Amino acid sequence: MLYLSIGSNLGDKRNFLLQAISLIRERVGRVVCMSRFYETEPWGYTSTNTYLNAALEVETSLSALEVLAITQDIERELGRQRKSMNREYFDRSIDIDLLLMDDIIVRSEALNLPHPLMHERLFVMEPMVEIAPTVMHPVLKKTICEIYNALML
């Protein structure tokens, strides 16, 4: 199973998320479960724009790199201008991050799975604990619920 985090903090945020979900359903696979939308503060930079974030569980036959290419295309189609680099973040119409894909571990120039910062981000873990509390993080060897609870301490 594939888990994605989606977020937006520009324009009609709810509509950007709904469009992204529709395109993910069309191009990546069946959306099995979706969290509610969470309003959150920017993480890693300062902005006056709050985010709407959600997590998705998606059933797909695609590889992680295929999913990455498709989600990056979706981001561009929905107006994303540039990707964050070297922990320099920007406001964005849409952001789609691959979080987990089964127990796959990938460390490459193009992709890191599981997402290397997911366990530090409440805006990721809160929606994830809603839809996948018992899923095991393949590197940390903890459930999503355990990671979330540690973040809340």
LUMMARTI-602446 format. One line per field, with one value per residue: residue in one letter; z, x, y of N, C-alpha, C, O in turn. Coordinates in nm, 3 decimals, padded with zeros to 5 digits. Each point is the difference from the previous one (the first is absolute). Last residue first. Example, Ala and Ser with C-alpha at 12.3 -4.5 7.8 and 13.67 -1.06 7.14 Angstrom:
2
rest: (S,A)
n.Z: (00.708,-00.024)
n.X: (01.285,-00.022)
n.Y: (-00.225,-00.683)
ca.Z: (00.006,00.000)
ca.X: (00.082,-00.089)
ca.Y: (00.119,00.119)
c.Z: (00.073,00.000)
c.X: (-00.077,00.090)
c.Y: (00.109,00.120)
o.Z: (00.017,00.066)
o.X: (00.051,00.104)
o.Y: (00.111,-00.002)
% end
This chain:
153
rest: (L,M,L,A,N,Y,I,E,C,I,T,K,K,L,V,P,H,M,V,T,P,A,I,E,V,M,P,E,M,V,F,L,R,E,H,M,L,P,H,P,L,N,L,A,E,S,R,V,I,I,D,D,M,L,L,L,D,I,D,I,S,R,D,F,Y,E,R,N,M,S,K,R,Q,R,G,L,E,R,E,I,D,Q,T,I,A,L,V,E,L,A,S,L,S,T,E,V,E,L,A,A,N,L,Y,T,N,T,S,T,Y,G,W,P,E,T,E,Y,F,R,S,M,C,V,V,R,G,V,R,E,R,I,L,S,I,A,Q,L,L,F,N,R,K,D,G,L,N,S,G,I,S,L,Y,L,M)
n.Z: (02.278,-00.521,-00.412,00.045,-00.209,-00.545,-00.180,00.036,-00.382,-00.483,00.032,-00.053,-00.030,-00.431,-00.597,-00.324,00.171,-00.035,00.233,00.146,-00.032,-00.473,-00.111,00.362,00.062,-00.372,00.030,00.319,-00.141,-00.301,00.212,00.432,-00.035,00.080,-00.275,-00.603,-00.346,-00.441,-00.431,-00.266,-00.324,-00.366,-00.544,-00.372,00.053,00.274,00.242,00.236,00.119,00.183,00.077,-00.191,-00.235,00.205,00.036,-00.452,-00.208,-00.281,00.038,-00.288,00.014,00.208,00.182,00.298,00.197,00.052,00.211,-00.460,-00.454,-00.286,-00.401,-00.338,-00.308,00.100,-00.044,-00.206,-00.395,00.220,00.339,-00.180,-00.138,00.362,00.147,-00.295,00.085,00.417,-00.025,-00.188,00.313,00.342,-00.243,-00.109,-00.075,00.463,00.316,00.524,00.383,00.269,00.277,00.072,00.151,-00.131,00.293,-00.039,00.082,00.058,00.026,-00.029,00.199,00.065,00.098,00.172,00.064,-00.010,00.048,-00.351,-00.116,-00.105,-00.165,-00.177,-00.359,-00.313,-00.577,-00.473,-00.475,-00.323,-00.283,00.164,00.539,00.146,-00.081,00.364,00.449,-00.016,00.057,00.493,00.292,-00.087,00.225,00.505,00.080,-00.212,00.075,00.071,00.320,-00.019,-00.134,00.210,-00.074,00.073,-00.124,-00.162,-00.011)
n.X: (00.452,-00.248,00.281,-00.030,-00.443,-00.029,00.204,-00.266,-00.390,00.113,00.287,00.429,00.459,00.291,00.014,-00.487,-00.585,-00.578,-00.565,-00.455,-00.377,-00.351,-00.453,00.080,00.537,00.269,-00.013,00.373,00.555,00.246,00.144,00.414,00.628,00.483,00.036,00.093,00.506,00.272,-00.354,00.071,00.070,00.074,00.308,00.177,00.561,00.066,-00.103,-00.535,-00.268,-00.565,-00.364,-00.588,-00.031,-00.139,00.116,-00.167,-00.334,-00.080,-00.330,-00.101,-00.153,00.494,00.528,00.394,00.578,00.456,00.336,00.241,-00.362,-00.531,-00.296,-00.404,-00.315,-00.622,-00.500,-00.327,00.247,00.490,00.007,-00.020,00.442,00.293,-00.143,00.167,00.493,00.088,-00.119,00.337,00.394,-00.100,-00.225,-00.407,-00.445,-00.463,-00.406,00.052,-00.228,00.208,-00.157,00.154,-00.150,00.132,00.139,00.206,00.277,00.202,00.647,00.574,00.229,00.145,-00.601,-00.541,-00.510,-00.538,-00.488,-00.243,-00.445,-00.042,-00.005,00.028,00.143,-00.088,00.233,00.354,00.256,00.337,-00.263,-00.547,-00.050,00.241,-00.238,-00.373,00.167,00.135,-00.365,-00.170,00.285,-00.051,-00.409,00.019,00.230,-00.037,00.373,00.475,00.274,-00.044,00.173,-00.013,00.285,-00.087,00.189,-00.210,00.161)
n.Y: (01.427,-00.213,-00.343,-00.584,-00.322,-00.209,-00.502,-00.508,-00.203,-00.294,-00.525,-00.308,-00.115,00.330,-00.028,-00.049,00.217,-00.100,00.029,-00.020,00.489,00.246,00.365,00.484,00.215,00.374,00.590,00.310,00.121,00.453,00.511,00.047,-00.050,-00.151,-00.541,-00.006,00.005,-00.341,-00.332,-00.466,-00.109,00.466,00.096,00.258,-00.195,-00.532,-00.505,-00.256,-00.535,-00.190,-00.352,00.205,00.331,00.606,00.440,00.417,00.434,00.536,00.525,00.539,00.435,00.332,00.291,-00.108,-00.057,-00.380,-00.310,-00.297,-00.070,-00.125,00.226,00.205,00.167,-00.139,-00.025,-00.491,-00.375,-00.246,-00.471,-00.544,-00.340,-00.336,-00.542,-00.479,-00.291,-00.396,-00.560,-00.422,-00.278,-00.467,-00.503,-00.323,-00.131,00.214,00.320,00.295,00.427,00.504,00.530,00.580,00.571,00.575,00.493,00.546,00.470,00.437,-00.136,-00.169,-00.525,-00.409,-00.185,00.263,-00.077,-00.087,-00.360,-00.419,-00.409,-00.564,-00.453,-00.502,-00.489,-00.318,00.139,-00.172,00.162,00.164,00.450,00.241,00.232,00.503,00.514,00.267,00.322,00.561,00.442,00.243,00.415,00.567,00.340,00.284,00.529,00.570,00.460,-00.130,-00.214,-00.709,-00.584,-00.584,-00.531,-00.590,-00.562,-00.563,-00.584)
ca.Z: (00.134,00.085,-00.044,00.038,00.145,00.029,-00.045,00.093,00.129,-00.020,-00.072,00.088,00.063,00.144,00.050,-00.022,-00.071,00.055,-00.103,00.028,00.130,00.001,-00.101,-00.025,00.113,-00.014,-00.097,00.047,00.090,-00.071,-00.108,00.051,-00.045,00.068,00.144,00.037,00.103,00.110,-00.002,00.040,00.061,00.129,00.093,-00.042,-00.034,-00.127,00.026,-00.115,00.043,-00.090,00.086,00.059,-00.102,00.018,00.138,00.025,00.046,00.015,00.034,00.033,-00.029,-00.119,-00.015,-00.059,-00.034,-00.025,00.112,00.112,-00.009,00.110,00.111,00.029,-00.076,00.085,00.018,00.094,-00.062,-00.104,00.064,00.056,-00.113,-00.039,00.097,-00.020,-00.127,00.016,00.078,-00.090,-00.092,00.072,00.085,-00.049,-00.054,-00.132,-00.053,-00.141,-00.018,-00.084,-00.034,00.013,-00.022,00.015,-00.091,00.063,-00.055,00.056,-00.100,00.046,-00.053,-00.058,00.071,-00.081,-00.023,00.075,-00.019,00.121,-00.028,-00.013,00.126,00.000,00.120,00.094,00.132,00.079,00.045,00.087,-00.056,-00.145,-00.023,00.057,-00.094,-00.122,00.034,00.012,-00.135,-00.066,00.056,-00.044,-00.140,-00.001,00.051,00.049,-00.077,-00.090,00.078,-00.079,00.067,-00.093,00.071,-00.049,00.081,-00.013,00.000)
ca.X: (00.058,-00.092,-00.001,00.130,-00.002,-00.087,00.074,00.112,-00.054,-00.035,-00.125,-00.107,-00.057,-00.009,00.132,00.100,00.104,00.136,00.101,00.076,00.068,00.090,-00.032,-00.145,-00.050,00.039,-00.086,-00.139,-00.034,-00.001,-00.096,-00.135,-00.101,00.022,-00.015,-00.141,-00.040,00.096,00.036,-00.107,-00.116,00.027,-00.107,-00.135,-00.003,00.063,00.084,00.073,00.096,00.109,00.118,00.022,-00.051,00.031,00.039,-00.009,00.119,-00.032,00.120,-00.016,-00.139,-00.027,-00.144,-00.072,-00.140,-00.051,-00.084,00.090,00.132,00.087,00.010,00.132,00.108,00.120,00.061,-00.079,-00.130,00.022,00.037,-00.123,-00.078,00.068,-00.039,-00.141,-00.009,00.068,-00.090,-00.110,00.051,00.015,00.120,00.115,00.091,00.058,00.036,-00.027,00.046,-00.074,00.075,-00.072,00.074,-00.092,-00.016,-00.010,-00.099,-00.129,-00.095,-00.102,00.015,00.132,00.106,00.115,00.095,00.126,00.061,00.051,00.094,-00.065,-00.024,00.047,-00.037,-00.067,00.014,-00.122,-00.072,00.086,00.131,00.000,-00.093,00.067,00.105,-00.063,-00.056,00.112,00.051,-00.100,00.008,00.125,-00.017,-00.087,00.074,-00.111,-00.124,-00.025,-00.017,-00.009,-00.021,-00.028,-00.040,00.040,-00.053,00.070,-00.083)
ca.Y: (00.018,00.076,00.140,00.056,00.022,00.114,00.118,00.019,00.045,00.141,00.026,00.045,-00.120,00.027,00.037,-00.106,00.074,00.001,-00.022,-00.123,00.000,-00.117,-00.102,-00.014,-00.079,-00.141,-00.066,00.007,-00.110,-00.128,00.016,-00.025,00.095,00.127,-00.023,-00.018,00.095,00.013,00.141,00.090,-00.066,-00.062,-00.036,00.036,00.143,00.036,00.117,00.053,00.104,00.038,00.006,-00.132,-00.091,-00.142,-00.024,-00.143,-00.074,-00.143,-00.077,-00.142,-00.034,-00.079,-00.018,00.111,-00.024,00.134,00.047,00.026,-00.062,00.039,-00.094,-00.055,00.064,00.004,00.131,00.079,00.031,00.101,00.127,00.056,00.053,00.124,00.103,00.040,00.075,00.129,00.085,00.036,00.102,00.127,00.006,00.075,-00.101,00.024,-00.131,-00.027,-00.137,-00.095,-00.121,-00.127,-00.124,-00.112,-00.113,-00.131,-00.092,00.039,00.047,00.093,00.135,00.019,-00.070,-00.041,00.108,00.000,00.131,00.063,00.108,00.130,00.070,00.138,00.074,-00.091,00.061,00.013,-00.118,-00.081,-00.035,-00.026,-00.111,-00.117,-00.039,-00.051,-00.132,-00.093,-00.027,-00.085,-00.136,-00.060,-00.041,-00.119,-00.116,-00.082,-00.001,00.113,00.121,00.123,00.127,00.109,00.121,00.132,00.109,00.127,00.118)
c.Z: (00.018,00.141,00.094,-00.038,00.049,00.150,00.032,-00.036,00.101,00.131,-00.016,-00.083,00.110,00.079,00.152,00.049,-00.018,-00.091,00.061,-00.105,00.024,00.132,00.012,-00.092,-00.013,00.113,-00.017,-00.102,00.049,00.091,-00.091,-00.111,00.049,-00.021,00.084,00.150,00.053,00.112,00.123,-00.003,00.113,00.059,00.128,00.109,-00.028,-00.019,-00.129,00.047,-00.123,00.063,-00.080,00.096,00.045,-00.119,00.020,00.140,00.014,00.036,00.020,00.029,00.036,-00.015,-00.129,00.009,-00.047,-00.057,-00.011,00.118,00.121,-00.014,00.107,00.120,00.021,-00.085,00.090,00.044,00.089,-00.064,-00.103,00.068,00.050,-00.120,-00.028,00.096,-00.023,-00.126,00.018,00.071,-00.102,-00.093,00.069,00.096,-00.052,-00.043,-00.143,-00.036,-00.140,00.007,-00.078,-00.033,00.016,-00.036,00.027,-00.108,00.074,-00.046,00.073,-00.117,00.051,-00.063,-00.072,00.088,-00.091,-00.035,00.090,-00.036,00.132,-00.034,-00.026,00.136,-00.009,00.120,00.096,00.137,00.086,00.044,00.084,-00.049,-00.147,-00.024,00.050,-00.100,-00.124,00.029,00.004,-00.143,-00.071,00.053,-00.055,-00.143,-00.008,00.043,00.067,-00.069,-00.086,00.095,-00.097,00.080,-00.106,00.097,-00.049,00.087,00.000)
c.X: (00.064,00.055,-00.082,00.011,00.132,00.002,-00.079,00.081,00.112,-00.053,-00.019,-00.126,-00.100,-00.054,-00.002,00.141,00.117,00.094,00.139,00.106,00.089,00.074,00.083,-00.029,-00.151,-00.055,00.032,-00.098,-00.145,-00.055,-00.006,-00.103,-00.139,-00.113,00.023,-00.020,-00.142,-00.041,00.087,00.048,00.048,-00.130,00.056,-00.105,-00.144,-00.008,00.075,00.079,00.080,00.085,00.125,00.118,00.036,-00.056,00.051,00.053,-00.032,00.129,-00.046,00.136,-00.029,-00.149,-00.025,-00.150,-00.067,-00.140,-00.036,-00.073,00.083,00.132,00.091,-00.008,00.136,00.116,00.121,00.072,-00.086,-00.132,00.019,00.030,-00.129,-00.069,00.070,-00.039,-00.142,-00.013,00.061,-00.099,-00.105,00.050,00.005,00.118,00.128,00.086,00.049,00.048,-00.044,00.065,-00.091,00.096,-00.091,00.080,-00.128,-00.021,00.002,-00.111,-00.127,-00.087,-00.116,00.023,00.131,00.107,00.112,00.084,00.122,00.057,00.035,00.107,-00.088,-00.032,00.061,-00.053,-00.086,00.032,-00.120,-00.071,00.084,00.131,00.005,-00.086,00.079,00.104,-00.063,-00.050,00.114,00.044,-00.097,00.014,00.128,-00.016,-00.082,00.057,-00.112,-00.135,-00.014,-00.009,-00.005,-00.026,-00.024,-00.046,00.060,-00.068,00.088)
c.Y: (00.135,00.022,00.087,00.147,00.060,00.031,00.126,00.125,00.026,00.058,00.151,00.020,00.038,-00.119,00.016,00.032,-00.097,00.081,00.020,-00.032,-00.122,-00.015,-00.128,-00.118,-00.021,-00.086,-00.149,-00.059,00.004,-00.110,-00.123,00.010,-00.038,00.099,00.126,-00.011,-00.023,00.095,00.029,00.145,-00.087,-00.052,-00.061,-00.018,00.044,00.151,00.029,00.121,00.039,00.110,00.036,00.009,-00.141,-00.076,-00.141,-00.025,-00.148,-00.072,-00.143,-00.062,-00.145,-00.029,-00.076,-00.027,00.128,-00.016,00.148,00.064,00.040,-00.075,00.059,-00.093,-00.065,00.050,00.007,00.128,00.089,00.042,00.111,00.134,00.066,00.066,00.132,00.111,00.051,00.085,00.139,00.093,00.042,00.110,00.136,-00.010,00.066,-00.118,00.021,-00.141,-00.040,-00.137,-00.093,-00.113,-00.120,-00.122,-00.075,-00.106,-00.133,-00.094,00.042,00.044,00.085,00.136,00.027,-00.064,-00.051,00.122,00.009,00.136,00.069,00.103,00.121,00.061,00.140,00.077,-00.081,00.062,00.034,-00.127,-00.095,-00.061,-00.044,-00.124,-00.120,-00.049,-00.063,-00.141,-00.102,-00.034,-00.094,-00.143,-00.062,-00.053,-00.128,-00.136,-00.078,-00.016,00.125,00.118,00.115,00.127,00.106,00.107,00.130,00.104,00.125)
o.Z: (00.108,00.077,00.019,00.072,00.090,00.040,00.049,00.088,00.071,00.036,00.070,-00.120,00.105,00.122,00.070,00.015,00.100,-00.121,00.076,00.013,00.073,-00.001,-00.053,00.023,00.051,-00.025,-00.022,00.038,00.021,-00.041,-00.076,00.001,-00.043,00.062,00.120,00.054,00.086,00.108,00.112,00.000,-00.017,00.024,-00.003,00.006,00.037,00.078,-00.034,00.064,-00.063,00.057,00.039,00.082,-00.015,-00.060,00.045,00.032,00.054,-00.076,00.077,-00.063,00.044,00.098,-00.095,00.014,00.036,-00.109,00.101,00.064,00.048,-00.037,-00.029,00.089,-00.095,-00.106,00.032,00.098,-00.050,-00.024,00.018,-00.018,-00.047,-00.007,00.023,-00.039,-00.042,00.008,-00.014,-00.058,-00.039,00.008,-00.040,00.119,-00.052,00.083,-00.083,00.034,-00.033,00.006,00.024,-00.057,00.071,-00.105,00.110,-00.114,00.005,00.048,00.106,-00.106,00.057,-00.049,-00.121,00.117,-00.004,-00.103,00.121,-00.094,00.080,00.004,-00.114,00.054,-00.057,00.050,-00.002,00.074,00.015,-00.007,-00.053,-00.087,-00.030,-00.038,-00.080,-00.061,-00.025,-00.061,-00.082,-00.045,-00.034,-00.073,-00.073,-00.023,-00.045,-00.076,00.123,-00.029,00.047,00.103,-00.111,00.109,-00.091,00.068,-00.015,00.004,00.061)
o.X: (00.052,-00.058,00.030,00.060,00.000,00.015,00.056,00.042,-00.004,00.032,00.063,00.008,-00.007,00.016,00.085,00.081,00.053,00.004,00.022,00.072,00.099,00.123,-00.040,-00.096,-00.054,-00.045,-00.090,-00.084,-00.060,-00.085,-00.095,-00.099,-00.059,-00.003,-00.028,-00.097,-00.047,00.059,-00.040,00.121,00.101,-00.094,00.094,-00.098,-00.039,-00.063,00.098,-00.056,00.065,-00.052,00.112,00.006,00.113,-00.099,00.113,00.113,-00.104,00.096,-00.092,00.101,-00.109,-00.073,00.077,-00.043,00.042,-00.018,-00.021,00.049,-00.011,00.003,00.091,-00.083,00.076,00.029,00.046,-00.039,-00.078,-00.024,-00.050,-00.075,-00.037,-00.009,-00.057,-00.064,-00.019,-00.035,-00.069,-00.046,-00.005,-00.047,-00.070,-00.017,00.089,00.054,-00.072,00.111,-00.118,00.123,-00.121,00.107,-00.100,00.065,-00.054,-00.036,00.104,-00.113,-00.031,00.051,-00.096,00.109,00.009,00.015,00.027,-00.019,-00.010,00.078,-00.088,00.119,-00.026,-00.109,00.107,-00.109,-00.123,00.085,-00.037,00.058,00.088,-00.001,-00.005,00.052,00.041,-00.016,00.018,00.047,00.004,-00.019,00.036,00.042,-00.007,00.006,00.048,-00.003,-00.014,-00.043,00.025,-00.066,00.052,-00.056,00.081,-00.102,00.121,-00.123,00.107)
o.Y: (00.029,00.076,00.118,00.080,00.084,00.116,00.098,00.075,00.101,00.113,00.080,00.027,-00.063,-00.007,-00.054,-00.091,-00.049,-00.021,00.094,-00.099,00.010,-00.009,-00.104,-00.074,-00.097,-00.112,-00.081,-00.081,-00.105,-00.079,-00.016,-00.073,-00.099,00.105,00.000,00.054,00.074,-00.005,-00.031,00.027,-00.069,00.076,-00.079,00.075,00.111,00.071,-00.067,00.089,-00.084,00.096,-00.032,00.091,-00.045,00.040,-00.020,00.039,-00.037,00.002,-00.026,00.033,-00.034,-00.012,00.011,-00.115,00.110,-00.054,00.066,00.093,00.113,-00.117,00.077,00.017,-00.018,-00.054,00.110,00.064,00.081,00.119,00.111,00.096,00.108,00.122,00.107,00.097,00.114,00.118,00.100,00.098,00.117,00.114,00.093,-00.029,-00.068,-00.073,00.055,-00.040,00.008,-00.012,-00.006,00.021,00.005,-00.004,00.003,00.031,-00.067,00.009,-00.053,00.037,-00.052,00.028,-00.021,00.035,-00.120,00.065,-00.023,00.011,00.032,-00.031,00.038,-00.020,00.020,-00.029,00.007,-00.050,00.116,-00.108,-00.069,-00.087,-00.119,-00.105,-00.085,-00.105,-00.119,-00.096,-00.092,-00.113,-00.113,-00.090,-00.099,-00.121,-00.104,-00.096,00.000,-00.111,00.111,-00.007,-00.007,-00.004,00.017,-00.014,00.013,00.008,00.001)
% end
